[in-house]
Amino acid sequence: MNIFIDAEGCPVVKETVAISKKNNLPVTIVKNYAHNITDDYAQVVTVDISSDSADYYIANHLRDDDVLITQDYGLAAMALSKKARILNQNGLIITNDNIMTLLDNRHINRKLRKDKNIYSKIKKRTAADNDKFLIALEGMINKTSI
């Protein structure tokens, strides 16, 4: 099992690396060259800044039973086809049962932003959000979830 982090905009990179290290699991952080991320434990892969470069790198390197941390539902859909297990930054486990709803909601929200200038406010991240993520990741690693 390898853990991949779609690091662009991911608020739980350090937490994911810490859990990976604790469980002696390899972790790969994928970012574009506009982000400055270094780590002594994780493998850091830098890709081109063009749209979706990190997503394509991850999708091409995922294997059965790998874990992906991402907030990108398009990437999550590709990862599901590879039989990877997916978790977002809030601890939501993304599965074949919920991906279509997530993609539909993404489309609707994008349309509202474009057509009507309707934007939703994103709540500030809390310690409880991090705790929920960490519990979900530990469960996924120990296969007590999914």
N, C-alpha and C positions, 0 to 999 in steps of 0.2 A: 504494500500500500504506500503510495506517495501522496502527499498533500500538495495541491496546487493553489496558489493564491493569485487571483486576478487583482493585482495591487493598485490599479488606477482607481483612486477614490475609496479604497478599502480602509475603514477605520480600525480593523482588527488584525493587522499584519503582525504586530509584536506579540499579541496574545496567541495567535495561531502558531507562530514560531516557538514560543515558550512551551506550549502543549506538545508540539511535535518533538521538541528536544526532550521533554520529560518522558515521552513515550518511545524515544529512540526511533522516530520515523523520519524519513527524508521529506524535505519540504522544498518546493520550488516557488519562488516569487517571480512573477512575470510582470514586467513594467515596460513602458516606453522610455526612451532616453531623456525625456523632459522631467522625469521623476528621479530624485536622488534617494535611492534606498540601498543600504549596504547591511550585511549581516554576517557574523562569523560562523553561524551554524547553517543557515539556508543557502541553497543555490539561488543566485539572483540572475535572471535572464533578462537582458535588455533587448527590446525589439524596436523596429521602426516606429516613428510617431504617427504614421498613417492610421486612419480609422480601422479598427478591428484587428490590428496586427497582433496584439496580445491575445485576443480571443482565438485567432487562427492558430497561433503557436500552441496555446493550451489544448485546443480541440485536437490538434495533430499529435500531441504527446500523451494524452490521457489514455489510461488502460482500465480494464475491468477492476472494480473495487478501489480505484483511486478516489480521493476526496477532493472536491473543488469548492473553494470559498469565492463566491462572486455575488454581485448584485445585478448582474447583467442577465436578464431572462433569455435573451437570444443565445448567449453562450451556454446557459444552463440547458436549453433545449438540445443543443449539439452534444453536450456532455452526457445527457440522458441516453442518447443513441449509442454512446460508448460504454454504457452501464456503469458510469461513475456515480458517486453519491455526492449530492450538491447541498450546500448550506449557504444561506445568505448571512450578511453581517449582523442580522438581528436574531439569528438562531432558527429561522424558518427553513425547514427541510423541504427542498424542491424535488418533487417526484413526478412520475407520469400522470398521477391523479390530479395534480394542481397546476401543472405548467401551462395548460391552455387558458385557464382563468387568469393566471399571472400575465401571460402574453396579451390576452384580450384587454385587461385593465391597462396595460402599458400603452396599447394602441389608442384606447379611449382617452386616456389622460394626455397623450401627445396631440391628439386631435383637438381637445379642449384648449390646450395651450396655444396651438396654431390658429384655430378658427375664432376663438372667443377671448383670447388672452386671459384664460382662467388658470391660475397657478395655485397649487396647494402649498401650505407652509410645512416645511420639514421640521419636526420636533428636534430639539437639541439632544444629542446622544447622552445617555445617563449611565451610571455605574450598573444599574439594573439591566440595561440593554447588553452590556458586556457580560454580565453574569449569565444571562439567558443564552447568549452565544456560546460561552465556555461550556455550559452544561450540555448544550446540544452537540458541540464538537466532541466532547469527551464521550458522549453516548454513541456518536457515529464511529469514533475510533474503536470503542469497545464493542461495537455492533449491538448495542442495546436499543438502538433506534433503527427504523426501516426494516 
